[in-house]
Amino acid sequence: MTNPARTAGTLASVLFAVSNACAAADAIRVNAFPNAKALPLHAGIAHGIFAARGLDVQLALTPSSEEQRKGLAAGSFEVAHAAVDNAVAMVDKAKQDVVIVTGGDNGMNQFFVQPGIGSFADLRGRILIVDAPNTAYALLAKKILAKHGLKEGDYTVKPVGAGPFRLRAMAENKEYAAAILNLPFTVQAEEMGLKSLGNPVDLLGPYQAAGAFVRREWARTNAALLERYIGAYVEALRFSLSHRAESVAILGKELKLSAAVAERTYRQLANPATGFTPDARFDHEGFRNMLALRAEMEGGGAAAPEKYYDLSYYERALAKLGK
């Protein structure tokens, strides 16, 4: 017969241990975009991968890159996951001492247009919608249009925010002629009848898009915590890419996707050509191309790439994690 007193005592001990474990966890505030690239963050939280490393990851999703950059500069969170062009903009334009610490992907992007548009040249006099006008995928779009004979002024640039807002804007207003979209919005755009004019990587070459970046001083004073976080993130990414059913379910839940769209999104995420770079590796060639593009479109010379990143935290984290 079970001893009620012993059972109650055991339960109390378990709860006390759990409480102590939670209290001992290091809180780390993370900011990302509400798109499929946040899958490892959601999976790492849901499946206890961060918690197993003593991390209490507090995830917030940003409506725009401008809001994210402001938040990181103000110390509202410790880690930003986004196109690393934003980190370069923070260093060069806002004079904020931030540093890129991981890679992530090459963008997962497609250049989408309204159904009646047949070519890039047809965007003359039309509206291009972007997240923010002077960073990342807006610069990719401007460069692609420039290659097809259109300079800014031949078309109008309108900032509307992150991917879900760009997709909604194109769905609700046919005057919004074009936007660069990434997963899962590319899949949804196809289902809505919007048309892709191509992948920016195919059109412009290798590109280092998403990665993690932090304030450099915070990284210096919290090196062990940052390495633990990066290790857990890579572990969560590996989990995401090796557990299809769980990942599809997370995509459906967190992004409010149908089962079919979640499945199609996952298949593209799991393909290194269209989705995540294995282990969030940093693409040095893609980063040099990104810097050159930014210098061309925003003016000024391209600084040495090493000015913007410090991969020593990543390398130590990966060494501890192993294969």
N, C-alpha and C positions, 0 to 999 in steps of 0.2 A: 504494500500500500504506500502511496506517495505521502510523504510527510509535508503537510501544508506549510509549516514553518520553514522547512528546508527549501521548498520550492520558492517561497517568497524571498528567502535570503539569497538564493541563487539568482533570481530575477533582478533583485536589487543590485547584486554585484555586477551583473551584465550591464544594467542601465548605467551604473556608476562608471564602468569601464568605457562604455560608449560616450558618455558625457565627457569623461576626461580626454578621450581621443579627439572629440570635436573641439574641446577647449584648447587642446594642444596644437590643432591644425593651424598652419600659417595662412592667413587670409591674403588673397591676391586678387585684385580687381582687374578684370579683363574686359576690353571693349572690342566689338566686332560688328560686322554688317549682317543684316537679316537675310542672308542668302545661304546657298548650299555649302559655301566654304566654311561655315561655322559648324559643320557636322562633327569634326573631332572634338570641339569644345562641348557640344551637347552630349556626345557619346561619353566623353571623359567624365562628365558630371554624373550622367545617368547610370553609368556602370561602375562608378567608384574608382576610376583609374587615378584621378587627381587625389581623391581622399586617401588612397592606399599609399601615396607618397607624402601624406601629411599636409595636403593643400586644400584649403577651402576656397575654391574658385568661384568668384562672384561675377557672373557674366551679365553684361549690359549690351544691348544692341543699339547702334547709332542710326539716326535718320540721314546723316550726310557726312562726308569727309571733313567739311568745315567744322561741324560740331565735334567730331572726333579729335581733330587737331587741337581745337581749343581746350577740350577736356584733358588731353594728355599734357599739354603745356601747363594747365592749372593744377595738375596733380590729382585730378578727379579719379584716375585709375592708373594702374602701373603698366599694363601691357596693352598695346593696340595691335590688332590683326587687320590689315588692310593692304591696298596697293602701296608698295614701299616708296613709290614716287611721292607719296604724302610726307614721308619722313624727310626726303630730300628737300621738298618745299619748306618744311618746318626749319631745316638747317639754313637753307639759302635765303629764303624770303623773310621768315619770322625770327631768324637768328636764335632758334631754340636748339639746345644741345641734346639732340636725340640720336639714337644709334639703332641701326637694323641688326637684329640678332638671329634671324632665321630666314629661309626662303619659304616657298609654299606652293606656287603654281605660276603658270604663264598667262593667267587671266581668265581662262574658260569663257572667252568672249566671242560674240558674233556681232557684226554690224547689221542691225535690223532696220528695215524701212517699211513704209506703208505699202499695201499690195499694188497700188497703181504705179509705183516707182520702178523703173527698169534698170537704172544705172546710177552711179555716183553723180554723173553730170546732171541728172534730173533733179538733184538737190539744190540747184541754183535758185535762189529766192525763197527757199523753204526754211523750216525751223529744225535745228538739231537740238535735242534735249540731252542734258548732261547732269552729272552729280554736282561738281564744282567746275567752273570754267577754265581753271588754270592748272589742273593736276591730272595725272594718270590717264584714264580712258578718254577724257575730253581731248587731251593732247594727241592720243592715238587717232581719234576721229578726225581732228583737224589735219594731222599729217596725211592720213589716207585721202581726205578730200583735196589737199594740196597736190598730191600725186596725180589727181584726176582733174587738175586745172582750176580748182576752186579755192580761193583764199577767204579768210574771215572777212565778212562784209558782203561776200557773194551769197552768204546764208546767215541766218540769225542763230546765235547760241543762247539757249535758255536753261538755266539751272533749275532742276526740280527735285534733286536729292537722289537717294539710293535706288538700287535696282527695282524694288517693288513699285516705287513712285514713278519711275520712268516707264515701266510696263503699263501701269494704270493710265498714265498720261497719254500714251499712244493709243490705248484701247478706247479712251473716252473722247479724244480730240484728234481727228484725222489731220488737222493742221500741223500737229507734231509729227514731222515726216520721218525722223530717223533718231536712233540712239544705239549706243553700244550696250549690250546686255550680256549678263553671265548667268550661270546656272542658279536656280532652276528656271529663270525667266526666259532663257532661250527656248526651252522645251514648251513653256506656256505660250510664248510668242508664236511658235510654229502652229500650235493648236488653234490659236486665234486667227490664223491666216496671214500674219505678218511674214515678211520675206527677208532672208539673210542674203547679204551681198558678200559674205565671207568672214573668215577668221582673221583678225589683225596680225596674228603671228605668220599666217600664210602670206599676208599682204606686205608686211614690213620686216619680218625676220624675228629671231629670238627676242623674248621680252621677259624680264623678271617682274612679275606682278605682285601677288600677295606675299606677305611675310609678317613677322612680328617685329615691332620696334618699341623702344622704351626710352625714358630719360637716361642719359649716360651716367649721371651722378647716382641715380637710383641703382643702376646696374652695378656700379663699382662698389657700393655699400651693401648690396644684397646679392652678391655674386652666387653664393651657394643656393639661395632661394630661386634665383632666375634659372640656374642650371637644373634644379629639381623640376621647375615648371616646364622648361623646354623638354626634358626627358619624358615627363608625363604627357606632354602634348604629342610628341612623336609616338609614344606608346598608344595614345588614343587614336592617332591617325592610322597606325597599323591595325588596331582593332577595327576601325571603321572600314578599312579596305579588305578585311578578311572575314567580316561578319555581315553578309549581305542583308539577311532578313532583319536583323536588329537595326542596321543603318537605314534601310528603306522605311522602317517603322518610325524612326526618329525624324527623318526628313518629312514624312507625312504629318507627324504630330506638330513639329516645331514650325514648319513652313506652310501648314494648312494645305497640303497637296493631296490630290487624288492618288490612289494606289498606283495607277498607270503612270502618272507624271513622276511620282517618287521613284518608281522603278527605272524609268528612262533616265532620270537625273542621276541616279546612282551608277548606272552603267557607264555614263560619261565621266563621272567623278573617279571611277575605278580605273579608267584608261589614262595612263600618264600623258598621252598626247593631247587629251581634251580635259583632263581633271587634275588631281593632286600630283605634285612631284613627290616621288617616294621619299619618305623620311623628312619632308620639308627642306630638302637640299636647296642651297642657294645657287642660282644660275649666273655665273660671273659674266659670260658673254651676253646673256640677256640683260644684265644690269648695265653693262657698258653701253649697249644699244639704247636702253632706257635713258641713260644720262645724256647721250648724244641727241636723242630726240627732244628731251627737255630743253637742252641748250639751244637747239635749233628753233624750237617753237616759242620759247620764253625769253630768248636772248641771253647773252653772256657766254663764257667759256665753260666747258665741261670740266669740273674739278676731278682730281684723282679719285677713283672709285673708293679707295680705302678710307677716305674722309668720312664716309657715311655708314660703314658697317664695322662690326667687331664680331667675328664668328667664333671667337675663342670659347664663349659660353656654350654655344651649340656643339662645338667639337668635344668639349669635356663632357657635356651631357650625353652625347651619342656614344662616347667611349665607355661611359658607365652603363649605358643601356645595353650595348652589345647588339648582335644581330638577331 
